[in-house]
């Protein structure tokens, strides 16, 4: 549990999260428009977003929220005082490439911060939160998804915000600590001649340090809104709601004993609250977010659109005949088939990443490639962390951290296992929601190693350091930096990565 600190102690956790956000944002915005073309599914989402701005007809096989947000980014980006040398008309209007990507970059930069806050409230430890934030920062998958006008980053962002709001709502308050701190400060003030000035300073700083606490129902309502927003990006956003409902059922079977635990508070919520906050409210938000689309596109009603969307997904086949980067769900934990978002070649480094077909083999001196793939070391370790957590839960069901394991396992399983029922072509980016919980599992075990102190702390630091080196090694693949043919092949460890 968090310990009582001196009022003047260094708030290192806040500073670390701020640094993580700045680094994440810089990586996402740096040369974001260098590939001056539509990358992968930008041919849908960026184009549809621009059509919303033009008032043109839009048909999409997914709910519209991500296109609304990209449209807002396009409109704002077109009016920002930025260098618009890189422009194209591929969206249907002449737009800066920056305009349909920067909103995603800012959204994606928040994900490591939110993961860090989840770790802090989940384990009641700043060290756990710091490790979780660093693990998320060093993953390349979310970096790639954040640099282009795609929709997956919003699905994960809103789902994580929903879970964070639940953790905040159910975390045990600690008013005794606040009271002790106020008493100690007042005693010091009364001993000084300028106590009135220090009392005024105390009031101001106390308000800034401890803003009014939200009521539990307000945070749970906000959680339901965020969960509904996640589903309004893609239907597989339902996995975040399913995880919370499944966790609640699991806690009814084996209630937690620690009354200070957020899981204890979750287990005590009545079934009607679970149904309302995690099912009915998200459904209501989902329906409401269709209203702008229906207003701009009155040709089809709500039910006709959903029937057409279901028909489309049912008609999509599977396998490499449908798309060369299709991959089955059971291959994702091992990163079996990353998706190549962009590949082009140039004669020399003076050439920018060209938007033309690659040069013939043997002619190219420089390769520009962007692959939607994670940090291999941290990816495989996170899969092992989930397996270790599952084994620990089965063998030690009454361990002190058993409910922490249960939360992570439900989050992972609810976002992965339902894909076994899907027959259409699926891609590695469908694993993003489950990957977050695998990263939390890895952060948990690294935290447990750190808590052993001594040489074990060096092991935890070493693992994070190796993860950082792996991130740096594959960074050209994430950012689309120029590579020699030999450098590109050096990073493609397996044929199925290409």
C-alpha positions in Angstrom: 0.0 0.0 0.0 1.1 3.6 -0.6 2.8 5.0 2.5 2.3 8.4 4.1 4.8 10.9 2.6 6.2 14.2 3.7 4.3 17.1 2.1 7.6 18.2 0.6 8.7 14.8 -0.8 9.5 14.6 -4.5 6.5 13.4 -6.5 8.6 11.1 -8.7 5.7 9.0 -10.0 3.9 12.0 -11.4 7.1 13.3 -13.0 7.8 9.9 -14.5 4.3 9.7 -16.0 4.8 13.2 -17.4 8.1 12.2 -18.9 6.6 9.0 -20.4 3.8 11.1 -22.0 6.3 13.5 -23.5 8.5 10.8 -24.9 5.5 8.9 -26.3 4.1 12.1 -27.9 7.5 13.0 -29.4 7.9 9.5 -31.0 4.4 9.7 -32.4 4.6 13.2 -33.8 8.2 13.1 -35.2 8.1 13.2 -39.0 4.5 12.0 -38.8 3.8 13.1 -42.4 6.9 11.7 -44.1 5.0 9.0 -45.8 2.8 11.3 -47.9 0.2 8.8 -49.0 -2.6 6.7 -47.4 -1.2 3.9 -45.4 -3.1 0.6 -45.1 -6.7 1.3 -43.8 -6.2 5.0 -44.1 -7.8 4.5 -47.5 -11.0 4.0 -45.5 -10.9 5.9 -42.3 -9.2 9.1 -43.4 -11.3 9.2 -46.6 -14.5 8.6 -44.6 -13.6 11.2 -42.1 -13.1 13.7 -44.9 -16.4 12.8 -46.4 -18.1 13.6 -43.1 -16.6 17.1 -43.3 -17.8 17.5 -46.9 -21.3 16.2 -46.1 -20.9 13.3 -48.5 -22.3 9.8 -48.2 -20.3 7.5 -46.0 -20.7 3.7 -45.8 -18.4 1.9 -43.3 -18.2 -1.6 -42.0 -17.5 -0.4 -38.5 -19.2 2.0 -36.1 -18.4 5.7 -36.9 -16.8 7.1 -33.7 -13.2 6.8 -34.9 -14.0 8.6 -38.2 -15.7 11.4 -36.2 -12.5 11.9 -34.2 -10.3 11.8 -37.3 -12.6 14.3 -38.9 -12.2 16.6 -36.0 -8.4 16.2 -36.3 -8.5 17.0 -40.0 -10.6 20.1 -39.5 -8.3 21.4 -36.7 -5.1 20.3 -38.4 -6.1 22.2 -41.6 -6.4 25.4 -39.5 -3.2 25.0 -37.4 -0.2 27.1 -38.3 2.0 24.2 -39.3 4.2 23.5 -42.3 1.9 22.2 -44.9 4.6 21.3 -47.5 3.5 17.6 -47.4 -0.1 17.6 -48.7 -2.1 15.3 -50.9 -5.6 15.0 -52.2 -6.0 11.3 -51.5 -8.8 11.8 -48.9 -10.9 13.6 -51.5 -9.7 17.1 -50.6 -6.3 18.7 -50.6 -5.2 18.1 -47.0 -1.9 18.2 -45.1 -0.8 14.6 -44.3 -0.3 15.8 -40.7 -4.0 16.7 -40.5 -5.4 13.1 -40.5 -2.8 11.6 -38.2 -1.9 14.0 -35.4 -5.1 13.4 -33.4 -4.3 9.7 -33.3 -0.8 10.5 -32.2 -2.0 12.5 -29.2 -4.6 9.8 -28.3 -2.0 7.1 -28.5 0.5 9.0 -26.3 -1.9 8.7 -23.4 -2.0 4.9 -23.4 1.3 4.3 -21.5 0.2 6.9 -18.9 -3.2 5.2 -18.5 -1.5 1.8 -18.2 0.8 3.3 -15.5 -2.2 4.6 -13.6 -4.0 1.3 -13.8 -0.9 -0.5 -12.5 -0.7 2.0 -9.6 -4.4 1.6 -8.6 -4.4 -2.1 -9.4 -1.4 -3.0 -7.1 -1.5 0.1 -4.9 2.2 0.6 -5.7 4.0 3.4 -7.5 6.7 1.1 -8.6 4.2 -1.2 -10.2 2.6 1.7 -12.0 6.0 3.0 -13.2 7.0 -0.4 -14.6 3.7 -0.8 -16.3 4.0 2.6 -17.9 7.6 1.8 -19.1 6.5 -1.6 -20.6 3.7 0.1 -22.5 6.0 2.9 -23.7 8.6 0.4 -25.1 6.0 -1.5 -27.2 6.2 -0.7 -30.9 2.7 -1.9 -31.8 0.9 1.0 -30.2 3.5 3.4 -31.6 2.8 2.4 -35.2 -1.0 2.4 -34.7 -0.8 5.9 -33.3 1.1 7.4 -36.2 -1.5 6.8 -38.8 -5.2 7.6 -39.3 -6.4 4.2 -38.2 -9.1 3.3 -35.6 -7.6 0.7 -33.4 -5.9 3.1 -31.0 -9.3 4.7 -30.0 -10.8 1.3 -29.2 -8.0 0.6 -26.8 -7.9 4.1 -25.4 -11.6 4.2 -24.5 -11.5 0.7 -23.1 -8.6 1.4 -20.8 -10.2 4.7 -19.7 -13.3 2.7 -18.8 -11.2 0.2 -16.7 -9.3 3.1 -15.1 -12.5 4.8 -14.0 -13.7 1.5 -12.5 -10.5 1.2 -10.5 -10.7 4.8 -9.3 -14.3 4.3 -8.3 -13.6 1.2 -6.3 -10.3 2.1 -4.8 -10.4 2.4 -1.0 -10.2 6.1 0.1 -7.7 7.0 2.8 -9.1 10.0 4.7 -7.0 9.2 7.9 -3.8 9.9 6.0 -5.1 13.3 4.8 -6.3 14.2 8.3 -2.9 13.3 9.9 -1.2 15.4 7.2 -3.4 18.4 7.9 -3.0 18.2 11.6 0.8 18.0 11.3 0.9 21.0 9.0 -1.4 23.1 11.2 0.8 22.4 14.2 3.8 23.7 12.3 1.9 26.8 11.2 0.8 27.7 14.7 4.4 27.7 15.8 5.4 30.4 13.3 4.6 34.2 13.4 3.4 34.3 9.8 0.9 31.5 10.3 -1.9 33.3 8.5 0.1 33.4 5.3 1.0 29.8 5.6 -2.5 28.8 6.4 -3.7 30.5 3.2 -0.9 28.7 1.3 -2.1 25.4 2.9 -5.6 25.9 1.7 -4.5 26.6 -1.9 -2.0 23.8 -2.0 -4.4 21.3 -0.4 -7.0 22.1 -3.0 -4.5 21.5 -5.8 -3.1 18.4 -4.2 -6.5 16.9 -3.2 -9.2 18.0 -5.7 -12.8 17.1 -4.6 -13.2 13.3 -4.7 -15.6 12.1 -7.4 -18.6 10.1 -6.1 -18.4 6.4 -7.0 -21.5 6.5 -9.2 -20.1 9.4 -11.2 -16.9 7.4 -12.0 -18.9 4.3 -12.8 -21.1 6.3 -15.1 -18.0 7.7 -16.8 -16.7 4.2 -17.1 -19.9 3.1 -18.8 -19.6 6.0 -21.3 -16.0 5.1 -22.1 -16.9 1.4 -22.6 -19.7 2.5 -24.9 -17.2 4.7 -26.8 -14.9 1.7 -27.2 -17.7 -0.4 -28.8 -18.5 2.6 -31.0 -15.1 2.3 -32.6 -15.3 -1.5 -33.3 -17.5 -4.2 -32.0 -14.6 -6.0 -30.4 -14.5 -3.2 -27.9 -17.1 -5.3 -26.1 -14.2 -7.3 -24.7 -13.5 -4.6 -22.1 -17.1 -4.8 -20.8 -17.0 -8.6 -20.9 -13.9 -8.6 -18.8 -15.5 -6.6 -16.0 -18.7 -8.6 -16.1 -16.7 -11.9 -16.0 -14.5 -10.6 -13.2 -17.6 -9.7 -11.1 -19.0 -13.3 -11.6 -15.6 -14.8 -10.6 -15.5 -12.7 -7.5 -19.0 -13.9 -6.5 -17.7 -17.4 -6.5 -14.6 -16.6 -4.4 -15.1 -13.2 -2.7 -11.9 -11.2 -1.8 -11.1 -10.9 1.9 -9.2 -7.6 2.0 -11.9 -4.9 2.5 -9.4 -2.2 1.2 -9.1 -3.9 -2.2 -11.0 -2.5 -5.2 -12.0 -6.1 -6.0 -13.8 -6.3 -2.6 -15.8 -3.2 -3.6 -16.5 -4.7 -7.1 -17.7 -7.9 -5.6 -20.2 -6.0 -3.4 -21.8 -4.2 -6.3 -25.3 -5.5 -7.0 -26.1 -7.3 -10.2 -28.3 -4.4 -11.3 -25.4 -2.0 -11.0 -23.2 -4.3 -13.1 -25.9 -4.6 -15.7 -26.5 -0.9 -15.8 -23.0 0.5 -15.8 -21.2 -2.2 -17.9 -24.0 -3.3 -20.3 -27.0 -0.9 -20.6 -25.1 2.4 -20.4 -22.5 1.4 -23.0 -25.3 0.2 -25.3 -27.1 3.5 -24.9 -23.9 5.4 -25.7 -23.3 3.2 -28.7 -26.8 4.0 -30.1 -26.4 7.8 -29.4 -23.1 8.0 -31.2 -24.7 6.8 -34.4 -27.0 9.9 -34.5 -24.5 12.2 -36.4 -24.0 9.5 -39.0 -27.7 8.9 -39.5 -28.3 12.7 -39.7 -25.7 13.1 -42.4 -26.6 9.8 -44.2 -30.4 9.4 -44.0 -30.5 6.8 -46.8 -30.3 3.9 -44.4 -31.7 3.6 -40.9 -30.0 2.2 -37.8 -31.2 -1.4 -38.4 -30.5 -1.4 -42.1 -26.9 -0.3 -41.5 -26.3 -3.0 -38.9 -27.7 -5.6 -41.2 -25.4 -4.5 -44.0 -22.4 -4.5 -41.7 -23.2 -8.0 -40.5 -23.6 -9.2 -44.1 -20.3 -7.6 -45.0 -18.3 -9.3 -42.2 -20.0 -12.7 -42.9 -19.0 -12.5 -46.5 -15.4 -11.9 -45.8 -13.4 -15.1 -46.1 -10.3 -16.1 -44.3 -6.7 -17.2 -45.2 -4.0 -15.7 -47.3 -6.2 -15.9 -50.4 -8.3 -13.1 -48.9 -5.3 -11.0 -47.6 -1.6 -11.9 -47.4 -1.5 -10.7 -43.8 -4.4 -12.7 -42.4 -3.5 -14.5 -39.2 -5.4 -16.8 -36.9 -6.1 -15.7 -33.3 -4.0 -18.4 -31.7 -0.8 -17.1 -33.5 -1.1 -13.7 -32.0 0.5 -14.4 -28.5 3.7 -15.4 -30.4 3.4 -12.5 -32.9 3.1 -14.9 -35.7 2.2 -12.6 -38.6 2.9 -8.8 -38.3 1.2 -6.6 -40.8 3.3 -4.6 -43.3 1.7 -1.2 -43.5 4.1 0.3 -45.9 7.1 -0.7 -48.0 9.0 1.2 -50.6 12.5 1.7 -51.8 14.7 4.5 -53.0 18.1 4.9 -54.7 19.7 7.0 -51.9 19.1 8.7 -48.6 18.3 12.0 -50.3 15.0 10.6 -51.5 12.0 10.8 -49.2 9.9 7.7 -48.7 8.3 7.6 -52.2 4.6 6.9 -52.8 5.4 4.8 -55.9 5.9 1.0 -56.4 9.2 -0.3 -55.0 12.2 -0.5 -57.3 13.1 -3.9 -58.8 15.0 -6.2 -56.5 18.7 -5.4 -56.5 18.3 -1.7 -57.5 17.4 -0.3 -54.1 19.9 1.1 -51.8 17.4 2.3 -49.2 14.3 0.6 -47.8 11.4 2.4 -46.1 9.2 -0.1 -44.2 6.6 0.2 -41.5 5.4 -3.0 -39.8 2.6 -3.2 -37.3 4.6 -5.4 -34.9 5.4 -5.2 -31.2 8.7 -5.3 -29.3 9.5 -9.0 -29.8 11.3 -9.4 -26.4 8.5 -7.8 -24.4 5.8 -9.4 -26.5 7.1 -13.0 -25.8 7.8 -12.2 -22.2 4.3 -10.8 -21.7 2.8 -14.1 -23.2 5.0 -16.0 -20.7 3.7 -13.7 -17.9 0.1 -14.6 -18.7 0.9 -18.3 -18.8 2.7 -18.0 -15.4 -0.2 -16.0 -14.0 -2.7 -18.6 -15.2 -0.7 -21.4 -13.6 -0.4 -19.4 -10.3 -4.1 -18.8 -10.2 -4.9 -22.5 -10.7 -2.4 -23.8 -8.2 -2.8 -21.0 -5.6 -6.4 -19.9 -5.7 -6.3 -18.4 -2.2 -3.0 -16.5 -2.6 -3.1 -12.8 -1.5 -2.7 -11.6 -5.1 -5.2 -14.2 -6.5 -7.8 -11.5 -7.4 -5.2 -9.4 -9.1 -4.4 -12.4 -11.3 -8.0 -12.9 -11.9 -8.5 -9.4 -13.2 -5.6 -9.7 -15.6 -6.7 -13.1 -16.8 -10.3 -12.0 -17.4 -9.1 -8.9 -19.3 -6.8 -11.0 -21.5 -9.2 -13.9 -22.1 -12.2 -11.7 -22.8 -10.3 -9.8 -25.5 -8.7 -12.9 -27.1 -10.8 -16.0 -26.8 -14.0 -14.6 -28.5 -11.9 -14.4 -31.7 -11.9 -18.2 -31.9 -15.6 -17.8 -32.9 -14.8 -15.5 -35.8 -14.5 -17.1 -39.2 -13.5 -14.0 -41.3 -9.9 -12.9 -42.0 -8.4 -11.4 -38.8 -5.1 -9.5 -38.3 -2.6 -9.1 -35.6 -3.9 -5.7 -34.6 -7.1 -7.4 -33.3 -4.8 -8.6 -30.4 -4.2 -5.1 -29.2 -6.8 -5.1 -26.5 -5.6 -8.4 -25.1 -1.9 -7.3 -25.4 -2.5 -4.5 -22.8 -3.4 -7.1 -20.1 -0.4 -9.2 -21.1 1.8 -6.2 -20.6 0.2 -5.6 -17.2 0.9 -9.2 -16.3 4.6 -8.7 -17.3 4.8 -5.5 -15.3 3.3 -7.4 -12.3 5.9 -10.1 -12.3 8.7 -7.5 -12.8 7.3 -5.7 -9.8 7.3 -8.9 -7.8 11.0 -9.4 -8.7 11.8 -5.8 -7.8 10.2 -6.3 -4.4 12.6 -9.1 -3.5 15.4 -6.4 -3.4 19.1 -7.2 -3.6 20.2 -8.8 -6.9 16.6 -9.3 -7.9 16.2 -5.6 -8.5 19.1 -5.7 -10.9 17.3 -8.5 -12.8 14.2 -6.3 -13.1 16.2 -3.4 -14.3 18.1 -5.6 -16.7 14.9 -6.9 -18.2 13.5 -3.4 -18.8 16.9 -2.4 -20.2 16.9 -5.2 -22.7 13.4 -4.3 -23.6 14.6 -0.7 -24.3 17.5 -2.0 -26.4 15.1 -4.2 -28.4 12.8 -1.2 -28.9 15.7 0.9 -30.2 16.8 -1.9 -32.5 13.3 -2.2 -34.2 12.6 1.6 -34.0 13.3 2.1 -37.8 10.6 -0.5 -38.6 8.1 1.4 -36.3 8.9 4.9 -37.6 9.6 4.1 -41.3 13.3 5.2 -41.1 15.6 4.4 -44.0 17.4 1.1 -43.8 19.8 -0.7 -46.0 18.6 -4.0 -47.5 20.9 -5.8 -45.0 19.6 -3.7 -42.1 16.0 -4.5 -43.1 16.7 -8.3 -43.3 18.6 -8.2 -40.0 15.3 -7.1 -38.3 13.1 -9.6 -40.1 14.0 -12.6 -38.0 11.4 -14.9 -39.7 10.1 -15.2 -43.2 6.5 -14.7 -42.0 7.4 -11.3 -40.5 8.0 -9.9 -44.0 
